[in-house]
Amino acid sequence: MSAAAAILVVAAYVGGSLPLGYWAGRLRGIDIREHGSGNTGATNVWRVLGRRVGVPVLVGDLLKGLVPTLVGLDIAGPGVAVVAGAAAVAGHTFPVLLRFGGGKGVATSAGVVLALTPLHAVGLALLFVVVLWLFRYVSLASMVTATLYPVAAIATGEPWPVVAFGAVAAVGIIARHRANIGRLRAGTEARTSRFGRGAAAGGAL
């Protein structure tokens, strides 16, 4: 790996570590980790603080993955791009600024996918919306789309680094949703109809 590529990977992790959801909560006088699902991802921010705060955090979390991956593609190709994207997801999920307690990596992973395979990103976004509309669980929609991405990447002959990223991201996203899986099985997971101020736990992003 070249020096430029190594710098990009480190910068991707640092950028991914920027706790946008946490900062958004602090600007409104709360620690988002003490509310809702307890993570700093966009869904929890949306549930606790509402759409006007949640949407900008969602866009910011997505850009964390999109930007370094696009830079990696430009300077060195898919291998470095995947490593940079994975570093961004790792930073978002395990931010050093918050003692490694962050979000669940869905939005940041989506940014990586958008950079690597934009057509897949569009298809997965549509699938996400369909699953969410049918079942009204953000967590379920997140896990379904994450699981199907590596399958789609294999089926369409994407380079092995892209397939590897998809597989590792899917495993990581499912692992980070362990509590959500438990609530889904128990029938206590929060549905999208409960989004907004004061809604219950269950954030996914």
N, C-alpha and C positions, 0 to 999 in steps of 0.2 A: 504494500500500500504506500502510495506517495505521501509526502509531507502534507500536500494540499488536501488529500483525501482524509488523512488522520485528523487534521485541524477541523475539517467539516464534520466528522463523526463526533468529536468532542463538543463542537459548537451545537450540533443537533441535540445532544444530551442536555446541555445547559439550557438551550431554548425550550426543549420539552419539559424541563424542570420548572419553568416559570409557572407558579401556581395561580393561574388566572382566576379560577373559581374561588380560591381562598381569598385573594385580594378583593374580588368583587364583594364577598361577604364582609370583609373588614371595612370596606368603604361604606357599608350599611350598618356597621356596628355589631356584627356577629361573627363568630367563628363557624364557618359552614361545616366544619368537622363535628360540631356538636349538635347538628340538626339533620333531620331526614335520615338518609342512609349512612351519613358520616364520612363520605368521600368527597373529593373536591371537583368531581367531574361535572359536565354541563347539565346532565339530567337532574342531579341533586340540586344544583344551583337553580335550575328552572322550577323544580318542585317547591323549593323553600322561598325563593325570592321572586318568582314569576318570570314570564316570558321576556320582558324587556331586559332583564339581566341575563337570563339563560341563553338567549340567542347569541349575543355578542361573545359570551364565553364559549359556546359551541363553535362559532366561527374561528375564534382564536385557537381552540384546541385542535381543530382540523388543520389550520395553517401550520401548526407546530410540526405536523407530519408532512404536509404538502411541500413546503418550501425547501427543507434540506434534501428531500428526495429528488425534487426537480433539479437542484444544484448538482447533486450526485450524478444524475443522468447526463447533465451537461458536461461535467468535467471528466467523468471516468466510465460511464455506462451503468448497466443495471446492478452489477455486483456491489459497487460502492454505494449506489443509490439505496439499495436494500439495507445495507449496514447503517447508513445514515438515518434512514427511516426507522429502523429498529431501535437505534439509539434514542431517537426522539420519543418513540413510544415508551421505552424504558424510563426516560426522564419524566414523562408525564405520569407514569404509573408509580415510579419510585423516585420522587423528587428529593434531591439532597437538601433543598431549602426547607422541607417539611419533614425531615427525618424519615424519608422514604415512604411516606404515606400519602398517596395521591389518588388519581382517578382510576378508571378501569380500562382505559386505553382504546375505547371504541372509536371515538371521534378522531383521535390522532392516527389510529390505524387506517381509518377511512381516508384521511388526507394522504397517507402513503399510497394506498390503493388508487386514489384519484390520479396521482402522479405517475404511477407505474403502468396502470392499465385503465385508462379513463372509461372505456366502454364497459368493462366489468363494473366499475364504480357506479355507472348509471343504472345498470341492471340490478346491482345489489341494493341501490337506493330505492328502486321501485319495489323490490322484494321486501325490503324493510317496511315500507309504507303499507304494503298489502298485509303482511303479518301483523303489523301494529293495528291496522284497521279491523282485522278479523278477531284478534284476541285482546287488543288493548294493553299489552305488556311490552314496555320498552326493552326490558331485559331479555325476553324471549325473542323479540325481533333482532336484537343485537347478536345473540348467540346463534340464531339460525343463519343470518347473513355471514357471520364470521366463519361458521363451519363450511358453508357452501363455497366460499371464495377459493380455497385451495383446490377444491374439486373442479371448479370452473377453470382455474388456471391450468390444471393438468389437461382438461378436455380440449382447451384451445391452444395447447402447445407453447405455453409461456416458458421463458428460460427458468432453469432450476432455482436460481436465487429468488425469483418471484414466488415460485411454488413453496420454497422453504419458508419465506417470510409469511405467506398465507397460513401454512401449517402451524408455525410457532405462534403466530398472532392468535389463531383460533384457540389453541390450547391455553394460551395466557388469558384470553378474554373469558373463556369458560371457567378457568380456575378462579378468576377474580369475581365471578358471579356465583360462587358457592352459596352465599347467603340467599341470593335471589332464587336459586334453584330450590333451596329448602322452603322458601316462602311460596314458590309456585306449587310445590307438592302439597303444602299445607293449605293452599287456597287463600293466603293472606298477602300475597304480593300486590302492591299498589298498581292500579290501572291508570291509563292516561286521562281518564275523566276526572281524576283527582289532582291533576296538575294545578299549580298556582300556590299562592301564599298559604302556608300552614298545612300543605298536603303531607301524606304519610311517607314513610321511607320507601326506598326501592330504586334509587338512582342507578343508572347503568353506564353512563358515559364517563 
